[in-house]
Amino acid sequence: DMIVTGDPDNFNYSYSAKVLDMTLDHLTIDGEVIGANLAKAQVSLMDVNGNYTISTSELPAYSQAATIGTIQYNAAFSDPDSGGKLKIGGAINDLVSDSTGTIPNTGINAQDFVAMLDAGFAVKGALSYQAGNLDIAFDGPDGAGTATTSSTGGEVAFEMGSNGMSYNVGQKNLAVSALVPDVPLPITLIMAESKFNLAMPLRESDEEQDFAFGFAMANFTVSDMLWSMFDPATNLPRNPATFAVDLSGKAKILFDFFDPGQAAALERSGAAPGELNALSLNSIVIDAVGARLTAAGDFTFDNTDLVSFNGMPRPTGGIDLKLVGGNGLLDNLVNMGILPEQQAMGARMMMGLFARAGTEPDSVTSKIEINDAGHILANGQRIQ
């Protein structure tokens, strides 16, 4: 059902459907028809509701919002030459999406993205879901296998325009189980949360522009069967692992990313595409096998001095580091025979030189600084 309201310059479409089914009839590849005996696919969207508006003003604008109760999908493909087979099935529940944008459509070549940005092109949107699962089964000359994944929700957000682009994606309680050829044990892992974010400028500018990058794998665990393959004596703690990085900063972009002419000229000249002016290590976390390393700090960069650090802009700033459980991890690696005692002793000596004892048991801290003169200091002592 669809209801259209408004006027020719500003339409609003409201729609709903109990079920929308899409079924693959056949494929045509290089003139050859591939029938349903070799390629099958079906997608079903249930409880669909949405709203879409579009304005035909000088700079057309749109907005949309939609909900889908469940998306179910199934596909099966066969290769008659190799005998390989692939089956995919899954579902996504309680999907919610919305987006807005302005898209110029007169006097602009859609392939000239720089001109599109100059004319006002901008889009922004987000999508989320509450649960999802995927099942895969394959068979071929190299063997057969299966894989299943599930999660309790996730989200994607994006934005693009003259001020740059950003992309964020996250997932909760991801569980993966797989059985693949040449691996004797099932591969099982669980991750409480995974995230990735990226923000970057797109346009040339004499002014500093913001950028950001980050990812996180939080509370990551694998099965005891996998652990036992390389640590049967349980020397290493099997606590959930976390790996996370959060960076941000400011930079000058010296060319337009989407201008082919500028990109070609940059490649011919070998010039730097931009200047790094500031970098903030908002957070770095490596927490695994009984040890936890954290770091945070800020640096600025002098692009007029490319001599002090061998072609790199001279940094000024500092970073604070903390390691908990480092000596215990070294002991465990030595007991396992992975790390020779002599190398472990060298690592302890390095920690003694560049770090000092922390307030917690088996912990050390260090502050690494680069001053205005280009000197590198560890805990106030110059090391270069």
Contacts in CASP RR format, 6 or more apart in sequence:
PFRMAT RR
TARGET T0000
AUTHOR 0000-0000-0000
METHOD contacts of the structure
MODEL  1
DMIVTGDPDNFNYSYSAKVLDMTLDHLTIDGEVIGANLAKAQVSLMDVNG
NYTISTSELPAYSQAATIGTIQYNAAFSDPDSGGKLKIGGAINDLVSDST
GTIPNTGINAQDFVAMLDAGFAVKGALSYQAGNLDIAFDGPDGAGTATTS
STGGEVAFEMGSNGMSYNVGQKNLAVSALVPDVPLPITLIMAESKFNLAM
PLRESDEEQDFAFGFAMANFTVSDMLWSMFDPATNLPRNPATFAVDLSGK
AKILFDFFDPGQAAALERSGAAPGELNALSLNSIVIDAVGARLTAAGDFT
FDNTDLVSFNGMPRPTGGIDLKLVGGNGLLDNLVNMGILPEQQAMGARMM
MGLFARAGTEPDSVTSKIEINDAGHILANGQRIQ
1 15 0 8 1.000
1 16 0 8 1.000
1 17 0 8 1.000
2 13 0 8 1.000
2 14 0 8 1.000
2 15 0 8 1.000
3 13 0 8 1.000
3 14 0 8 1.000
3 15 0 8 1.000
4 11 0 8 1.000
4 12 0 8 1.000
4 13 0 8 1.000
4 14 0 8 1.000
5 11 0 8 1.000
5 12 0 8 1.000
5 14 0 8 1.000
6 12 0 8 1.000
8 56 0 8 1.000
9 55 0 8 1.000
9 56 0 8 1.000
9 57 0 8 1.000
10 53 0 8 1.000
10 54 0 8 1.000
10 55 0 8 1.000
10 56 0 8 1.000
11 53 0 8 1.000
11 54 0 8 1.000
12 51 0 8 1.000
12 52 0 8 1.000
12 53 0 8 1.000
13 51 0 8 1.000
13 52 0 8 1.000
13 53 0 8 1.000
14 50 0 8 1.000
14 51 0 8 1.000
15 48 0 8 1.000
15 49 0 8 1.000
15 50 0 8 1.000
15 51 0 8 1.000
15 52 0 8 1.000
16 48 0 8 1.000
16 49 0 8 1.000
16 50 0 8 1.000
17 45 0 8 1.000
17 48 0 8 1.000
18 46 0 8 1.000
18 47 0 8 1.000
18 48 0 8 1.000
19 44 0 8 1.000
19 45 0 8 1.000
19 46 0 8 1.000
20 44 0 8 1.000
20 45 0 8 1.000
20 46 0 8 1.000
20 48 0 8 1.000
21 42 0 8 1.000
21 43 0 8 1.000
21 44 0 8 1.000
21 45 0 8 1.000
22 42 0 8 1.000
22 43 0 8 1.000
22 44 0 8 1.000
23 41 0 8 1.000
23 42 0 8 1.000
24 36 0 8 1.000
24 39 0 8 1.000
24 40 0 8 1.000
24 41 0 8 1.000
24 42 0 8 1.000
24 75 0 8 1.000
25 36 0 8 1.000
26 33 0 8 1.000
26 34 0 8 1.000
26 35 0 8 1.000
26 36 0 8 1.000
26 39 0 8 1.000
27 33 0 8 1.000
27 34 0 8 1.000
27 35 0 8 1.000
27 39 0 8 1.000
28 34 0 8 1.000
37 78 0 8 1.000
38 77 0 8 1.000
38 78 0 8 1.000
38 79 0 8 1.000
38 80 0 8 1.000
39 76 0 8 1.000
39 77 0 8 1.000
39 78 0 8 1.000
40 74 0 8 1.000
40 75 0 8 1.000
40 76 0 8 1.000
40 77 0 8 1.000
41 73 0 8 1.000
41 74 0 8 1.000
41 75 0 8 1.000
41 76 0 8 1.000
42 73 0 8 1.000
42 74 0 8 1.000
42 75 0 8 1.000
43 71 0 8 1.000
43 72 0 8 1.000
43 73 0 8 1.000
44 70 0 8 1.000
44 71 0 8 1.000
44 72 0 8 1.000
44 73 0 8 1.000
45 68 0 8 1.000
45 70 0 8 1.000
45 71 0 8 1.000
46 68 0 8 1.000
46 69 0 8 1.000
46 70 0 8 1.000
46 71 0 8 1.000
46 72 0 8 1.000
47 67 0 8 1.000
47 68 0 8 1.000
47 69 0 8 1.000
47 70 0 8 1.000
48 66 0 8 1.000
48 67 0 8 1.000
48 68 0 8 1.000
48 69 0 8 1.000
49 66 0 8 1.000
49 67 0 8 1.000
50 64 0 8 1.000
50 65 0 8 1.000
50 66 0 8 1.000
50 67 0 8 1.000
51 64 0 8 1.000
51 65 0 8 1.000
51 66 0 8 1.000
52 62 0 8 1.000
52 63 0 8 1.000
52 64 0 8 1.000
53 62 0 8 1.000
53 63 0 8 1.000
53 64 0 8 1.000
54 60 0 8 1.000
54 61 0 8 1.000
54 62 0 8 1.000
55 61 0 8 1.000
55 62 0 8 1.000
59 102 0 8 1.000
59 104 0 8 1.000
59 119 0 8 1.000
59 120 0 8 1.000
60 102 0 8 1.000
60 103 0 8 1.000
60 104 0 8 1.000
60 105 0 8 1.000
61 100 0 8 1.000
61 101 0 8 1.000
61 102 0 8 1.000
61 103 0 8 1.000
62 99 0 8 1.000
62 100 0 8 1.000
62 101 0 8 1.000
62 102 0 8 1.000
62 103 0 8 1.000
63 98 0 8 1.000
63 99 0 8 1.000
63 100 0 8 1.000
63 101 0 8 1.000
64 97 0 8 1.000
64 98 0 8 1.000
64 99 0 8 1.000
64 100 0 8 1.000
65 97 0 8 1.000
65 98 0 8 1.000
66 96 0 8 1.000
66 97 0 8 1.000
66 98 0 8 1.000
67 94 0 8 1.000
67 95 0 8 1.000
67 96 0 8 1.000
67 97 0 8 1.000
68 92 0 8 1.000
68 94 0 8 1.000
68 95 0 8 1.000
69 93 0 8 1.000
69 94 0 8 1.000
69 95 0 8 1.000
70 91 0 8 1.000
70 92 0 8 1.000
70 93 0 8 1.000
70 94 0 8 1.000
71 91 0 8 1.000
71 92 0 8 1.000
71 93 0 8 1.000
71 95 0 8 1.000
72 90 0 8 1.000
72 91 0 8 1.000
73 88 0 8 1.000
73 89 0 8 1.000
73 90 0 8 1.000
73 91 0 8 1.000
74 87 0 8 1.000
74 88 0 8 1.000
74 89 0 8 1.000
74 90 0 8 1.000
75 86 0 8 1.000
75 87 0 8 1.000
75 88 0 8 1.000
75 89 0 8 1.000
76 85 0 8 1.000
76 86 0 8 1.000
76 87 0 8 1.000
76 88 0 8 1.000
77 85 0 8 1.000
77 86 0 8 1.000
78 84 0 8 1.000
78 85 0 8 1.000
78 86 0 8 1.000
79 85 0 8 1.000
82 140 0 8 1.000
82 141 0 8 1.000
83 139 0 8 1.000
83 140 0 8 1.000
83 141 0 8 1.000
84 138 0 8 1.000
84 139 0 8 1.000
84 140 0 8 1.000
84 141 0 8 1.000
85 137 0 8 1.000
85 138 0 8 1.000
85 139 0 8 1.000
85 140 0 8 1.000
86 136 0 8 1.000
86 137 0 8 1.000
86 138 0 8 1.000
87 135 0 8 1.000
87 136 0 8 1.000
87 137 0 8 1.000
87 138 0 8 1.000
88 134 0 8 1.000
88 135 0 8 1.000
88 136 0 8 1.000
89 134 0 8 1.000
89 135 0 8 1.000
89 136 0 8 1.000
90 132 0 8 1.000
90 133 0 8 1.000
90 134 0 8 1.000
90 135 0 8 1.000
91 132 0 8 1.000
91 133 0 8 1.000
92 129 0 8 1.000
92 131 0 8 1.000
92 132 0 8 1.000
93 129 0 8 1.000
93 130 0 8 1.000
93 131 0 8 1.000
93 132 0 8 1.000
94 129 0 8 1.000
94 130 0 8 1.000
94 131 0 8 1.000
95 127 0 8 1.000
95 128 0 8 1.000
95 129 0 8 1.000
96 127 0 8 1.000
96 128 0 8 1.000
96 129 0 8 1.000
97 125 0 8 1.000
97 126 0 8 1.000
97 127 0 8 1.000
97 128 0 8 1.000
98 125 0 8 1.000
98 126 0 8 1.000
99 123 0 8 1.000
99 124 0 8 1.000
99 125 0 8 1.000
99 126 0 8 1.000
100 123 0 8 1.000
100 124 0 8 1.000
100 125 0 8 1.000
101 122 0 8 1.000
101 123 0 8 1.000
101 124 0 8 1.000
102 120 0 8 1.000
102 121 0 8 1.000
102 122 0 8 1.000
103 121 0 8 1.000
103 123 0 8 1.000
104 116 0 8 1.000
104 119 0 8 1.000
104 120 0 8 1.000
104 121 0 8 1.000
108 115 0 8 1.000
108 116 0 8 1.000
108 119 0 8 1.000
109 115 0 8 1.000
110 116 0 8 1.000
113 121 0 8 1.000
113 258 0 8 1.000
114 203 0 8 1.000
114 256 0 8 1.000
114 258 0 8 1.000
114 259 0 8 1.000
117 161 0 8 1.000
117 162 0 8 1.000
117 202 0 8 1.000
117 203 0 8 1.000
117 258 0 8 1.000
118 162 0 8 1.000
120 161 0 8 1.000
120 162 0 8 1.000
121 160 0 8 1.000
121 161 0 8 1.000
121 162 0 8 1.000
122 160 0 8 1.000
122 161 0 8 1.000
122 162 0 8 1.000
123 158 0 8 1.000
123 159 0 8 1.000
123 160 0 8 1.000
123 161 0 8 1.000
124 158 0 8 1.000
124 159 0 8 1.000
124 160 0 8 1.000
125 157 0 8 1.000
125 158 0 8 1.000
125 159 0 8 1.000
126 155 0 8 1.000
126 156 0 8 1.000
126 157 0 8 1.000
126 158 0 8 1.000
127 155 0 8 1.000
127 156 0 8 1.000
127 157 0 8 1.000
128 153 0 8 1.000
128 154 0 8 1.000
128 155 0 8 1.000
128 156 0 8 1.000
129 153 0 8 1.000
129 154 0 8 1.000
129 155 0 8 1.000
130 152 0 8 1.000
130 153 0 8 1.000
131 150 0 8 1.000
131 151 0 8 1.000
131 152 0 8 1.000
131 153 0 8 1.000
132 150 0 8 1.000
132 151 0 8 1.000
132 153 0 8 1.000
133 148 0 8 1.000
133 149 0 8 1.000
133 150 0 8 1.000
133 151 0 8 1.000
134 147 0 8 1.000
134 148 0 8 1.000
134 149 0 8 1.000
134 150 0 8 1.000
135 146 0 8 1.000
135 147 0 8 1.000
135 148 0 8 1.000
136 146 0 8 1.000
136 147 0 8 1.000
136 148 0 8 1.000
137 144 0 8 1.000
137 145 0 8 1.000
137 146 0 8 1.000
138 144 0 8 1.000
138 145 0 8 1.000
138 146 0 8 1.000
139 145 0 8 1.000
142 181 0 8 1.000
143 181 0 8 1.000
144 181 0 8 1.000
145 178 0 8 1.000
145 179 0 8 1.000
145 180 0 8 1.000
145 181 0 8 1.000
146 178 0 8 1.000
146 179 0 8 1.000
147 176 0 8 1.000
147 177 0 8 1.000
147 178 0 8 1.000
147 179 0 8 1.000
147 180 0 8 1.000
148 176 0 8 1.000
148 177 0 8 1.000
148 178 0 8 1.000
149 174 0 8 1.000
149 175 0 8 1.000
149 176 0 8 1.000
149 177 0 8 1.000
150 173 0 8 1.000
150 174 0 8 1.000
150 175 0 8 1.000
151 171 0 8 1.000
151 172 0 8 1.000
151 173 0 8 1.000
151 174 0 8 1.000
151 175 0 8 1.000
152 172 0 8 1.000
152 173 0 8 1.000
153 171 0 8 1.000
153 172 0 8 1.000
153 173 0 8 1.000
154 169 0 8 1.000
154 170 0 8 1.000
154 171 0 8 1.000
154 172 0 8 1.000
155 168 0 8 1.000
155 169 0 8 1.000
155 170 0 8 1.000
156 167 0 8 1.000
156 168 0 8 1.000
156 169 0 8 1.000
156 170 0 8 1.000
157 166 0 8 1.000
157 167 0 8 1.000
157 168 0 8 1.000
157 169 0 8 1.000
158 165 0 8 1.000
158 166 0 8 1.000
158 167 0 8 1.000
158 168 0 8 1.000
159 165 0 8 1.000
159 166 0 8 1.000
160 166 0 8 1.000
160 202 0 8 1.000
161 202 0 8 1.000
162 202 0 8 1.000
162 203 0 8 1.000
163 201 0 8 1.000
164 199 0 8 1.000
164 200 0 8 1.000
164 201 0 8 1.000
164 202 0 8 1.000
164 203 0 8 1.000
164 209 0 8 1.000
165 199 0 8 1.000
165 200 0 8 1.000
165 202 0 8 1.000
166 197 0 8 1.000
166 198 0 8 1.000
166 199 0 8 1.000
166 200 0 8 1.000
166 212 0 8 1.000
167 196 0 8 1.000
167 197 0 8 1.000
167 198 0 8 1.000
167 199 0 8 1.000
168 195 0 8 1.000
168 196 0 8 1.000
168 197 0 8 1.000
168 198 0 8 1.000
169 195 0 8 1.000
169 196 0 8 1.000
169 197 0 8 1.000
170 193 0 8 1.000
170 194 0 8 1.000
170 195 0 8 1.000
170 196 0 8 1.000
171 191 0 8 1.000
171 193 0 8 1.000
171 194 0 8 1.000
171 195 0 8 1.000
172 192 0 8 1.000
172 193 0 8 1.000
173 190 0 8 1.000
173 191 0 8 1.000
173 192 0 8 1.000
173 193 0 8 1.000
174 190 0 8 1.000
174 191 0 8 1.000
174 194 0 8 1.000
175 188 0 8 1.000
175 189 0 8 1.000
175 190 0 8 1.000
175 191 0 8 1.000
176 187 0 8 1.000
176 188 0 8 1.000
176 189 0 8 1.000
176 190 0 8 1.000
177 186 0 8 1.000
177 187 0 8 1.000
177 188 0 8 1.000
178 186 0 8 1.000
178 187 0 8 1.000
178 188 0 8 1.000
179 186 0 8 1.000
179 187 0 8 1.000
180 187 0 8 1.000
185 223 0 8 1.000
185 225 0 8 1.000
185 226 0 8 1.000
185 229 0 8 1.000
186 223 0 8 1.000
186 225 0 8 1.000
187 222 0 8 1.000
187 223 0 8 1.000
187 226 0 8 1.000
188 222 0 8 1.000
188 223 0 8 1.000
188 225 0 8 1.000
188 226 0 8 1.000
189 220 0 8 1.000
189 221 0 8 1.000
189 222 0 8 1.000
189 223 0 8 1.000
190 220 0 8 1.000
190 221 0 8 1.000
191 217 0 8 1.000
191 218 0 8 1.000
191 219 0 8 1.000
191 220 0 8 1.000
191 221 0 8 1.000
192 218 0 8 1.000
192 219 0 8 1.000
192 220 0 8 1.000
192 240 0 8 1.000
193 216 0 8 1.000
193 218 0 8 1.000
193 219 0 8 1.000
194 215 0 8 1.000
194 216 0 8 1.000
194 217 0 8 1.000
194 218 0 8 1.000
195 214 0 8 1.000
195 215 0 8 1.000
195 216 0 8 1.000
195 218 0 8 1.000
196 214 0 8 1.000
196 215 0 8 1.000
196 216 0 8 1.000
197 212 0 8 1.000
197 213 0 8 1.000
197 214 0 8 1.000
197 215 0 8 1.000
198 212 0 8 1.000
198 213 0 8 1.000
198 214 0 8 1.000
199 210 0 8 1.000
199 211 0 8 1.000
199 212 0 8 1.000
199 213 0 8 1.000
200 211 0 8 1.000
200 212 0 8 1.000
201 209 0 8 1.000
201 210 0 8 1.000
201 211 0 8 1.000
201 251 0 8 1.000
201 253 0 8 1.000
202 253 0 8 1.000
202 256 0 8 1.000
202 257 0 8 1.000
202 258 0 8 1.000
203 253 0 8 1.000
203 256 0 8 1.000
203 257 0 8 1.000
204 253 0 8 1.000
204 254 0 8 1.000
204 255 0 8 1.000
204 256 0 8 1.000
204 262 0 8 1.000
205 252 0 8 1.000
205 253 0 8 1.000
206 252 0 8 1.000
207 252 0 8 1.000
208 250 0 8 1.000
208 251 0 8 1.000
208 252 0 8 1.000
208 277 0 8 1.000
208 278 0 8 1.000
209 250 0 8 1.000
209 251 0 8 1.000
209 252 0 8 1.000
209 253 0 8 1.000
210 248 0 8 1.000
210 249 0 8 1.000
210 250 0 8 1.000
211 248 0 8 1.000
211 249 0 8 1.000
211 250 0 8 1.000
211 251 0 8 1.000
212 247 0 8 1.000
212 248 0 8 1.000
212 249 0 8 1.000
213 245 0 8 1.000
213 247 0 8 1.000
213 248 0 8 1.000
214 244 0 8 1.000
214 245 0 8 1.000
214 246 0 8 1.000
214 247 0 8 1.000
215 243 0 8 1.000
215 244 0 8 1.000
215 245 0 8 1.000
216 242 0 8 1.000
216 243 0 8 1.000
216 244 0 8 1.000
216 245 0 8 1.000
216 246 0 8 1.000
217 241 0 8 1.000
217 242 0 8 1.000
217 243 0 8 1.000
217 244 0 8 1.000
218 242 0 8 1.000
218 244 0 8 1.000
219 240 0 8 1.000
219 241 0 8 1.000
219 242 0 8 1.000
220 240 0 8 1.000
220 241 0 8 1.000
220 242 0 8 1.000
220 243 0 8 1.000
221 238 0 8 1.000
221 240 0 8 1.000
221 241 0 8 1.000
224 238 0 8 1.000
227 234 0 8 1.000
227 236 0 8 1.000
227 238 0 8 1.000
231 336 0 8 1.000
233 336 0 8 1.000
235 332 0 8 1.000
235 335 0 8 1.000
235 336 0 8 1.000
236 289 0 8 1.000
236 290 0 8 1.000
236 329 0 8 1.000
236 332 0 8 1.000
236 336 0 8 1.000
237 289 0 8 1.000
237 290 0 8 1.000
239 288 0 8 1.000
239 289 0 8 1.000
239 290 0 8 1.000
241 287 0 8 1.000
241 288 0 8 1.000
241 289 0 8 1.000
242 285 0 8 1.000
242 286 0 8 1.000
242 287 0 8 1.000
242 288 0 8 1.000
243 285 0 8 1.000
243 286 0 8 1.000
243 287 0 8 1.000
243 288 0 8 1.000
244 283 0 8 1.000
244 284 0 8 1.000
244 285 0 8 1.000
245 283 0 8 1.000
245 284 0 8 1.000
245 285 0 8 1.000
246 281 0 8 1.000
246 282 0 8 1.000
246 283 0 8 1.000
246 284 0 8 1.000
247 279 0 8 1.000
247 280 0 8 1.000
247 281 0 8 1.000
247 282 0 8 1.000
248 279 0 8 1.000
248 280 0 8 1.000
248 282 0 8 1.000
249 277 0 8 1.000
249 278 0 8 1.000
249 279 0 8 1.000
249 280 0 8 1.000
250 277 0 8 1.000
250 278 0 8 1.000
251 274 0 8 1.000
251 275 0 8 1.000
251 276 0 8 1.000
251 277 0 8 1.000
252 274 0 8 1.000
252 275 0 8 1.000
252 277 0 8 1.000
253 273 0 8 1.000
253 274 0 8 1.000
254 271 0 8 1.000
254 272 0 8 1.000
254 273 0 8 1.000
254 274 0 8 1.000
254 275 0 8 1.000
255 262 0 8 1.000
255 263 0 8 1.000
255 265 0 8 1.000
255 266 0 8 1.000
255 273 0 8 1.000
255 274 0 8 1.000
256 262 0 8 1.000
257 263 0 8 1.000
266 273 0 8 1.000
275 301 0 8 1.000
275 303 0 8 1.000
275 313 0 8 1.000
276 301 0 8 1.000
276 303 0 8 1.000
276 313 0 8 1.000
277 300 0 8 1.000
277 301 0 8 1.000
277 303 0 8 1.000
278 298 0 8 1.000
278 299 0 8 1.000
278 300 0 8 1.000
278 301 0 8 1.000
279 298 0 8 1.000
279 299 0 8 1.000
279 301 0 8 1.000
280 297 0 8 1.000
280 298 0 8 1.000
280 299 0 8 1.000
281 295 0 8 1.000
281 296 0 8 1.000
281 297 0 8 1.000
281 298 0 8 1.000
281 299 0 8 1.000
281 319 0 8 1.000
282 296 0 8 1.000
282 297 0 8 1.000
283 294 0 8 1.000
283 295 0 8 1.000
283 296 0 8 1.000
284 293 0 8 1.000
284 294 0 8 1.000
284 295 0 8 1.000
284 296 0 8 1.000
285 292 0 8 1.000
285 293 0 8 1.000
285 294 0 8 1.000
286 292 0 8 1.000
286 293 0 8 1.000
286 294 0 8 1.000
287 293 0 8 1.000
289 329 0 8 1.000
289 332 0 8 1.000
290 325 0 8 1.000
290 328 0 8 1.000
290 329 0 8 1.000
291 323 0 8 1.000
291 324 0 8 1.000
291 325 0 8 1.000
291 326 0 8 1.000
291 328 0 8 1.000
291 329 0 8 1.000
292 323 0 8 1.000
292 324 0 8 1.000
292 325 0 8 1.000
293 321 0 8 1.000
293 322 0 8 1.000
293 323 0 8 1.000
294 321 0 8 1.000
294 322 0 8 1.000
295 319 0 8 1.000
295 320 0 8 1.000
295 321 0 8 1.000
295 322 0 8 1.000
296 319 0 8 1.000
296 320 0 8 1.000
297 317 0 8 1.000
297 318 0 8 1.000
297 319 0 8 1.000
297 320 0 8 1.000
298 317 0 8 1.000
298 318 0 8 1.000
299 315 0 8 1.000
299 316 0 8 1.000
299 317 0 8 1.000
299 318 0 8 1.000
299 319 0 8 1.000
299 370 0 8 1.000
300 315 0 8 1.000
300 316 0 8 1.000
300 317 0 8 1.000
301 313 0 8 1.000
301 314 0 8 1.000
301 315 0 8 1.000
301 316 0 8 1.000
302 313 0 8 1.000
302 314 0 8 1.000
302 315 0 8 1.000
302 316 0 8 1.000
303 313 0 8 1.000
305 313 0 8 1.000
305 314 0 8 1.000
306 312 0 8 1.000
306 313 0 8 1.000
306 314 0 8 1.000
308 314 0 8 1.000
308 374 0 8 1.000
309 315 0 8 1.000
309 374 0 8 1.000
314 370 0 8 1.000
314 374 0 8 1.000
315 370 0 8 1.000
316 370 0 8 1.000
316 371 0 8 1.000
316 372 0 8 1.000
316 374 0 8 1.000
317 369 0 8 1.000
317 370 0 8 1.000
317 371 0 8 1.000
318 367 0 8 1.000
318 368 0 8 1.000
318 369 0 8 1.000
318 370 0 8 1.000
319 367 0 8 1.000
319 368 0 8 1.000
320 365 0 8 1.000
320 366 0 8 1.000
320 367 0 8 1.000
321 355 0 8 1.000
321 365 0 8 1.000
321 366 0 8 1.000
321 367 0 8 1.000
321 368 0 8 1.000
322 358 0 8 1.000
322 363 0 8 1.000
322 364 0 8 1.000
322 365 0 8 1.000
322 366 0 8 1.000
323 351 0 8 1.000
323 355 0 8 1.000
323 363 0 8 1.000
323 364 0 8 1.000
323 365 0 8 1.000
324 360 0 8 1.000
324 362 0 8 1.000
324 363 0 8 1.000
325 362 0 8 1.000
325 363 0 8 1.000
326 351 0 8 1.000
326 362 0 8 1.000
326 364 0 8 1.000
327 348 0 8 1.000
327 362 0 8 1.000
328 362 0 8 1.000
330 339 0 8 1.000
330 344 0 8 1.000
330 347 0 8 1.000
330 348 0 8 1.000
331 344 0 8 1.000
333 339 0 8 1.000
333 344 0 8 1.000
334 340 0 8 1.000
334 341 0 8 1.000
334 344 0 8 1.000
351 364 0 8 1.000
352 364 0 8 1.000
353 378 0 8 1.000
354 366 0 8 1.000
354 368 0 8 1.000
354 378 0 8 1.000
354 379 0 8 1.000
354 383 0 8 1.000
355 364 0 8 1.000
355 365 0 8 1.000
355 366 0 8 1.000
355 378 0 8 1.000
355 379 0 8 1.000
356 364 0 8 1.000
356 365 0 8 1.000
356 366 0 8 1.000
356 379 0 8 1.000
357 363 0 8 1.000
357 364 0 8 1.000
358 364 0 8 1.000
358 365 0 8 1.000
366 378 0 8 1.000
366 379 0 8 1.000
367 378 0 8 1.000
367 379 0 8 1.000
367 380 0 8 1.000
368 376 0 8 1.000
368 377 0 8 1.000
368 378 0 8 1.000
369 376 0 8 1.000
369 377 0 8 1.000
369 378 0 8 1.000
369 380 0 8 1.000
370 376 0 8 1.000
370 377 0 8 1.000
371 377 0 8 1.000
375 382 0 8 1.000
375 384 0 8 1.000
376 382 0 8 1.000
376 383 0 8 1.000
376 384 0 8 1.000
377 383 0 8 1.000
END
